[in-house]
Amino acid sequence: MQQVFGPKELLEDVFQNDLCIGCGACVELCPYFKNYQGKTAQLFPCDLSQGRCYAYCPKAEVNLNELSNHIWGLPYDGSPLGNCRKVLASRAGKKIKETSYQAGGTVSALIIYALKKGLIEAAALTDREGLNPVARLVTSPDEVMKCSTSKFMASPTLSAINTGMREGYTRIGVVGTPCQLTAVAQMRVNPLDQEDFVDPVALTVGLFCNWALDTRQLMPLLSEKLDISTIQSMDIPPPPANMMVLETDSGKVEIPLSEIKPLIPHTCFICPDMTSEFSDVSVGMFEGRPGWNTLIIRSQKGAALVEKACKDEILETEKMPEENLNHLSKAAADKKENALRTLIRRELINTEKKNQRCAVRIPPEVVQKILR
């Protein structure tokens, strides 16, 4: 395994390089790191030479080959969608009451089913306090529905896993973005070689993501246009809409993405993963078919969950049209290539110099494959 460093190196490599995405992996591990409105900060100095804060971070020494070998038993090959058994169209089944879930409701349906069947004891999800995304550890289906709308902002979701572990949960489900699921994969590798290590994560549901927004910048922008306390939900429809759509108490408000995209943190542009490759299942929107999701089944556990959920009419699936699958693969490949070029330009990738710290490690032959 790659050498693990401590909070001093985390500050140098991630915080000072403006790479932190506020995923929450380092929050609630100790008293030193806290998150507020999407911003993670170290409150007190710490002199540990090794720390879980560094080991879990998805922006520090992420060796994609080691992670892939550990999670899938296969080397990282840079394929657009990652390890993939099947891609389907999906939506919540007729036994899931349609309330506040977004798009097809696939994520809510799977987490609710996993809780009801005892496959997980709790789930680490993203909730809102006002407009601000917050981590929430939930244990009931009703709580899942309260967290079911999209936020489009960086969130410290993973801190709920750390809270759950401290409270004694040993089968936790997590719903997260690609960077968050990369951090979860690093947690599960047992990077500090702890003899008493127990993997607390029983299910990972990944979300498709091209970028998240900086909460501290988005809130002032929206406040200039409307009363943010009236926002019920937000969405970014597929092209050619090119808008962020806000549902408020008094109706719909549309904001051009040209005003939104400058708020994307720079660290999003070094992420090579669009579809949460280190998850049991991944879920995203289905372009051109409102009310449905795209569902990628990756693991045997994910396949079994989907099969049982469909049998019990919690989930409904259909074949994914070849045209949509090709479009998804191209979009994911483009994100990988663009991220890799940014990593190279910023000198944040390391394929050969073993003693130089970096953000991401990818084998040289895979780099060449991605760059085509």
N, C-alpha and C positions, 0 to 999 in steps of 0.2 A: 504493500500500500504506500501511497504518497506520504511524505512526512507531514505531520500535523504541527501547526504552530499555535501561538496564543493570541490574546487580545491585543497585544502591542502590534503584532504583524497584521491583525485584522484591521486595525485603525489605519495602518500604513497602506495596505494593499487594497482595501475596499472603501473605507470611509473617506480617506484623503484623495482617492482617485474618483470619487463620486460614483461608485459602482453599487452602493447599497440600494436594494429595491424594497426594503422594509417588509420582507417576507415573514418575519417573526421567529425564524429558526433559533436566533440567539436570545430571544426574549422569554422571560420566566424560567430560564435555566439557573440564574443567579440574580442577586440584587443589582448588578452593574449595568445591564442593558435594558432600556425601556423604549417603547414606541408611542408616539403621539402624532395624530393626524398624518400618518404615513411616514413619519420621520423617526428613524431609530438612532439613539444616541447612547453613548457610554456616560453614565452619571458619575462613576468613581473609577479611579485607576486600579488596575489589576496586574499583578506581576507573574501570573502563571505562565510557564513556558509552553504549555499545551492546553488547549481548551476546546470544549464542545462548540463554543461560539465560532471558532475558526473552522473546526472540522465539519460542521453542518452547513456553513455558508455556501450558497450556490454561485458565488462570485469569486471564490478563492480556491485555487488548486483543485478545480473540478476535473478529474481524470475520467473522461467519458468511456475510455476503454475498460478501465477497472470497474466502473459502475455497471456497464453493460454485462461484463463477465459475471459480476456478482448477482445482478438482478435476473438476467436472462440466460446465463451460461454461454453467452456468445460474445465475440468481440464487437466493438462498435464499428459499424461499416458506413455510417454517414447516409444511409438511405433516407429519403424524404420523410417517411412516416414512422421510421423506427420499427421495432419488433411489432409485427401485426399479424393476427390470425384471420380477422375478417373485418370488413367495413360494411355497416348497415345503415339504413334509415330507421329512426326510432322516435317514439313518443310515449308519454305516460299512457298506461292502459285504462280501461273503463272503470277499474276498481280504485283508481286514484282520482279523488274529487278535484276538479279544476278550480283552483282558488287564485293564488297569487304567483304561481310558478311562471317562469319566463320561457318563451319559445315552446319547445315540445315537452318540457317537464321531465326529460329523461333522468337528469341528475337527481332531482327530488324523488322520483319514483324509486330509483335504485337505493338511495340512502334510507328511505322509509322502509323499503322491503328488507334491507339488511338489518335494520334495527328491530323490526317486528319478528324476524326469524332468528334473532339472537346471533347473527353472524358477526355483529359488532355490538359493543356495549354503549358506545358513545361516538359522536362524529365531530370533527373539527371543521367548522364552517365559517363563512363570513357573513356577519350581520351588519346592520347600520345603527348608529346613534345619531339621529339627524341625518346629515349627508355623509358623515364620517364612517368609513368601513372599520369594523372592529372584529376581533376574533371571538368566536362563541363555541363552547363545548356543549353539544346538545345530546339529550338522551331519549327524546320522544318525537314521534312523527309531527305533532303540532309545532314543535320548535323548528323542525326542518323547514316547514312551509314559511315560517317567519323569516327565514334566511334565503328564500328561493329566488330573489330577483338579482339581476346583474348589477355590479357596482362600477366596473371599468376603472377602478382606482387600486393602487397598491395597498395591500392589506397585511397586517401581521397575523394572518390566519394560523400559522404554525405554532404560535405561542400557546394555542389551545391544546396542542399535542403535549407540550411540556407540562401544562397545567394538569391535563388528564393523567399523565404518568405520575405526577406528584400525588394525585388523589387516588391512585391505585388501580386505574383502568389498564387492562392488558390487551384489549381488543378494540382499537380505535380506528374508525374510518376517517378519511380525510378527503376533502374536495379542494383542489388547488390548481393553480396555474403551472405552466412548465417550470418556471424557476423554483416554485414552491415544491413541486414533485421531485425536482432534482435534489433539493435540500433533504427531502424525506428519504430519498434513495441513499444519500450520504449518511443519514442517521442510522439506516438499517444495515449498513456495512460494518457497524461497530468500529469506527475509525480509531478509537483510543484503546482497542483491545481489552475492554473491561471483562473480567472473568465472570461477573454476575450479570452480563448484558442480557436483556430480554427485549426482543423486538415487539414494541407495543402496537404496531400498525397492522391491522387485519384486512384493510381494504383501501385502495387508492383510486379515486375517481379524478381524472385529469380534465382540465378545461382547455379548449383551443384558445390561443392568445397570441396576438402579434405585438401588443404593447399594452401597458397600463398607464394611468395618468397620475400626476403628482397631485395628491389631495390638497396640499397647501396652496397650490396655484389654481386648481380648478374651482375651489369654493369662492374665492374672490371674483373670478371671472363670471360664474353663474350668479353671484349676488348682485352684479351690475345689471343683470337682465331680468331677474325675477326674485321672488321671495323663496329662498331655498328650503324653508321649513314646509313649503307646500308640495315639494317633489315627492311623488309616490313611487316612480320607477324611471329608469333610463334605459335607452337602447341605442345601438348603432346598427341600423339595418344594413344588409349586404349592398354592394354596388348595384346600380348607379346612384343610390340615395345620397351618399356623401354628406350625411348629417348625423348629429347626435340628437335623438328625440327624447324629450323629457315629458312624462305624464305628470301633470300637477292637479291640484284640487280644482283649478278653474279651466283646465283644458291642456292642449298639447303645445309645447314650445320646441322649435327646431333651431339648432345652432350649427352652422357650417363647420365641417371638420377642419377647414383651414384655420379656424380660431382655436380648435381643440388640440391639434397635433403639436404645436409648439410646447405644449405642457408635458409631452412624453419624456420621462427621464432618459438621459443618455445611456444608462446601463441596459435599457431594453434593446438597444441596437447591437449588443454583443451576444444576445441570446440566440443560439442556433436552433432552438426547439419551438415549433409552432403548435404541436399537438400533444404535449405532455407525454413524452415517450416512455417515462419511467412510471407508468400507472397500470393498474389492472384493466381499466377501461378509460377511454377518452371520449369527451363529448363536445361537440361544437354546433354551430348553426348549419342548417341545410339551406344553401342558397337556392332561391327560386321556389321554395316550398314552405310557406309559413306554417307554423304549428308543428314542425318536425325538426328533429336533430340529426346530425351525423354522429354515428356511434362506432368507435374503433375498439374492437375486442383484442386485448394483448396477451393476457395470461390465462391459464387454465382456470384459476379462481374467477376471473372476470367472465369467462365463457360460461361457467357453471351458474354464476349469479344471473346472467342475462337469460339463460335457458329456463331457470326456475321462475324468474320474474315474469317471463312471457307465459309460461304454463299456468301461472296463478293470475293472469290477466292484470298484472301490475304494470307490465310493459308491452308495447306492441312494436314489432320490427318488420321491415320490408327490405328487399334487395336494393342496394345502392346502384343507381344508374352509372354506367361506365364513364359517361361524360363528366359527371360530378366527381367521381373518384380521380379521374385524370386532372381535373382542375384543382382539386385539393392537393394532390401530389406535387403539382407544379408550384403552387403557392408555398408549400412547405419547403420545397427544394430552393426556391428563391430566397426564403428567409434564412436558410442555412448558409447559402452563398454570400448574402449580404452581411450576415453576422460575422462570418469568417473573414471577409475582407476588412471589416471594421476592427476585429481583433488583431489582425496582422498590422493594420495601419497604426493602431494604438499600442502595439507591442505588448499585448496582453495574452498572447497565445505562445505556448512553448512546446515544441515537438522534439527538441534535441538537447538543449542545455539543462541537464538534470538538476543542477544546484541553484537555478534562478527561479524565484517564485513567479507565478503567473495566475491569471484568472481561469484559463481553460487549457487542458492538455488533450490533443488529438494526434493519433499516429500520422506521420508525414504522408503515407500513401493514401490515407483517408482524406487528408487536406486536399491533395491533388485531385481526388475523385470528386469532392464537393465543388471545387473551383472549375471543374470540367475543362 
